[in-house]
C-alpha cells in the first residue's frame, strides 16, 4: 500500500471506530495480533482493543471525540497528531470517580501498517495534564537528598 492508503487506514480507525463508535470495524482495521504501546504497557489483539475502547474509554467518557490535526506518513508508518476531548460523566476511570469534568489533550500516535491493517501503534499523551483536568492532584516526586 502507498502512504495515502496507509493514512486512510489510521484516519478510518480514529473517525469511524472511535468517533462513530463502530467497534465492529476493529476486525477490519487491526491485525489479529496488533500491539498498542502506551504508557509503558503493551496491549495485544483485537479483543483487547475493543474492550479497552468500550469498557474504559467510552464507558468513562461517553462524549469522547478525536480530531486529527496533522497526519504524516513514510513507508509503512503513519503519524497522527490529534486532539482528544470529552467529559468524565460515566464510569470511574482508573479509580477516579466521574465529576463531570471536561478534558482536552493532544496525542501523538505512530502506527505501522501491514497489508492494509494497523499492526502496531505507539501512543504518546500527557497523562499528568489529563488526570489534572479530571481533578486529581498529583505531587511531583522530590529528588533524594545528596549527602
C-alpha positions in Angstrom: 0.0 0.0 0.0 1.1 3.6 -0.6 1.4 6.2 2.1 -2.0 7.8 1.2 -3.8 4.4 1.7 -1.9 3.9 5.0 -3.1 7.3 6.2 -6.7 6.4 5.2 -6.4 3.3 7.5 -5.5 5.2 10.6 -7.9 8.0 9.9 -10.7 5.5 9.5 -9.8 3.9 12.8 -9.9 7.3 14.6 -13.0 8.6 12.8 -15.1 5.5 12.4 -14.1 3.3 15.3 -13.5 5.9 18.0 -15.8 8.8 16.9 -18.6 6.9 15.3 -18.4 4.0 17.8 -18.3 1.4 15.0 -16.4 -1.2 17.1 -17.1 -3.9 14.5 -14.6 -2.2 12.2 -11.8 -3.2 14.6 -11.7 -6.6 12.9 -11.2 -4.9 9.5 -8.7 -2.3 10.6 -6.5 -4.1 13.1 -4.4 -7.2 12.6 -5.4 -10.1 14.9 -2.3 -9.7 17.0 -2.0 -5.9 16.8 0.1 -4.3 19.6 -0.6 -1.0 21.3 2.3 0.5 23.2 1.0 3.2 25.7 2.4 4.4 29.0 4.8 1.5 29.3 2.2 -1.1 28.7 1.7 -3.4 25.7 -1.9 -4.3 24.8 -2.3 -7.1 22.3 -5.1 -8.1 19.9 -8.4 -7.0 18.6 -10.5 -8.1 21.6 -8.2 -6.2 23.9 -8.6 -3.1 21.7 -12.3 -3.5 21.6 -12.6 -4.0 25.4 -10.3 -1.0 26.2 -12.3 1.3 23.9 -15.7 0.1 25.1 -15.2 -0.7 28.7 -12.7 2.0 29.7 -12.8 5.0 27.4 -16.4 5.1 26.1 -17.8 3.9 29.5 -15.9 6.7 31.3 -16.2 9.5 28.6 -19.4 8.9 26.6 -18.9 12.1 24.6 -15.2 11.3 23.7 -14.2 12.8 20.4 -10.9 12.7 18.4 -9.9 15.4 15.9 -7.0 14.7 13.6 -4.9 17.9 13.3 -1.9 16.5 11.4 -1.1 13.3 9.6 2.3 12.3 8.2 3.3 9.1 6.5 6.5 7.4 5.3 6.9 3.9 4.2 4.6 1.7 6.3 4.3 4.1 9.2 1.7 6.9 9.8 1.9 9.6 12.5 -1.3 11.2 13.7 -1.3 14.3 15.9 -4.8 14.5 17.5 -6.8 16.4 20.0 -8.9 14.2 22.2 -11.7 15.7 24.2 -14.6 14.6 26.4 -16.3 14.8 29.7 -15.9 12.4 32.6 -19.6 11.6 33.1 -19.6 7.9 33.0 -17.8 5.0 34.9 -14.8 5.6 37.1 -11.5 6.0 35.1 -8.5 4.3 36.8 -10.3 4.7 40.1 -11.2 8.3 39.5 -14.9 8.9 40.1 -16.8 10.9 37.5 -17.2 14.5 38.4 -18.5 15.8 35.1 -15.2 17.5 34.3 -14.2 18.1 30.7 -10.7 17.4 29.4 -8.7 18.1 26.2 -5.3 16.7 25.4 -3.0 16.3 22.4 -1.8 12.9 21.5 0.8 11.7 19.0 0.4 8.2 17.6 2.7 6.3 15.2 1.1 3.3 13.6 2.7 0.6 11.5 0.5 -0.7 8.7 0.7 -4.3 7.4 -1.5 -5.3 4.4 -4.0 -2.5 5.0 -4.3 -3.1 8.8 -2.8 -1.5 11.8 -0.2 -4.0 13.2 1.5 -1.9 15.8 0.9 1.5 17.5 3.0 3.7 19.8 1.0 6.4 21.6 2.3 9.4 23.5 0.0 11.5 25.7 0.4 14.0 28.5 -1.2 11.8 31.3 -0.3 14.3 34.0 -2.3 17.0 32.3 -5.1 14.6 31.6 -5.7 13.5 35.2 -5.1 17.0 36.5 -8.0 18.2 34.2 -10.1 15.4 35.8 -9.5 16.9 39.2 -6.8 14.6 40.5 -4.0 16.4 42.4 -0.7 14.7 41.7 2.5 15.6 43.6 5.8 15.6 41.9 8.5 13.3 43.3 11.1 15.2 45.3 14.7 14.5 44.4 16.6 12.4 47.0 18.9 14.4 49.3 22.6 14.2 48.3 24.9 13.6 51.3 
